[in-house]
Amino acid sequence: MAETLQHVEDMVDSSPVVDVHDTFHYYQDLLAALKAKMDARFELTRDPSTLELESYGAYPDGPGGSLAAYSGPEVDWMVHSWLGNPGASFANLHLTCWLGPQIAVPHLGLALLVWPGGWFYLDSVPRANLVEDGEYYDKYYAPLDEEWLELRSDPQFEYFVSRAGFIRASLSPTAYCYSFERSRRNLDIVSQKAHAHVDRWLSWVDEAAPVPEGERVALAARDLRIRRNIADRDPANVMGVRYFGQETTERLVRGLWGGDRQLPRPGVTP
């Protein structure tokens, strides 16, 4: 079972400069299809703080990107974004959905990279300490063990080990985090895993019992601390600084966790 252990910028810098628009567009289509499923399930409103980030940079003539964030009665913060320079080896795409505190279903985390090899992250971000809350683990993670082990044994997928210990600590036991050759076979496996996960996650949402009113504010506060830490500490932020500078990158990172949000947080703000 092979493993990848490299910084993002090292992977990009050590590879030949190639046009990766084929994979970039494949990723875009995949995320659009997954987002459509969420749009059909949730009432969502674009947060005005991200309207100016609809398109930034110089793409297609150079690095660029887009960041859209949404909120709603059941969704605290959903992000659909991309950043990079697909004409020169790199693109980073996100679709994440952080639920409101009315239920304790894990959040949805999905990131796709091309650098210029393929990479993907797909996870159920826990809302509880899995070692402490065995029932939570049994409900949302234990049933995924066999499926997770199946991909772990696929020789065409190299398990990605982040050099940042904090990022390693942020992964659940059933997180997918892999590098792979950008073959159609492997891209289709990523697509299948993502669709299956989103479908399963939406079923969890539909079946979830409500969180008691008195516990919701604390849960929402915990969610925000985790979301901000993950965004602030993402090693891939270095590519944003390289392309757009520190100030713009800080604004983009705030967009990922909701630092400039204008819409109220469900279950928290009256």
C-alpha angles and dihedrals in degrees: 000000000000124000134202117219110174140118114253093240091049091053091052096043095047094053130077116262107259137166107252099178091122092064093036091058091044089054092046092053091047094052092045090055092048093046089052089060090053092045088055092052104039136049102236135181125193110244108237091223089073100046092095089052094060087106127003137162127028103297128180089025093046142334117344145140151178133234126189123175128190139189136186146157092294101024124070098188131350120182128197109180150140135195132181150067107280091182089063108042105278141090132149119195129185138193111174130161123195111192127220121256095258088094133023099222112140116265120251118248123184130162130168125194138183113191085165095291119060125269135171141183123196123169150151103235106218123237092197140042101270094205091051098041106049094172091057090051092048092051102046108019113025093065090058097055098097094045091049093049091050093061091040088063095048106111092210092063119069114204108239115226111194115223087220111086092204091059091049088052091052094062121097120226090260099044117135110221113160146149117215145167110269095243120144089245093057095042089052090052089053090050093049093049092048095049092046092049095049091047090051092045092052089051089053089054092051093049099041123122115230121262111241111263093241093059100049102085092053092047092050091050091051091049092053094049091052094045093050094047092051092049095044094047100043107130090213089070087086089073090056090053090049093052104033109012133249099290096052092043091053089052091050091049090051087052090057094056101027101253093149098034120148101186118086120258111249113248092009111058117055 
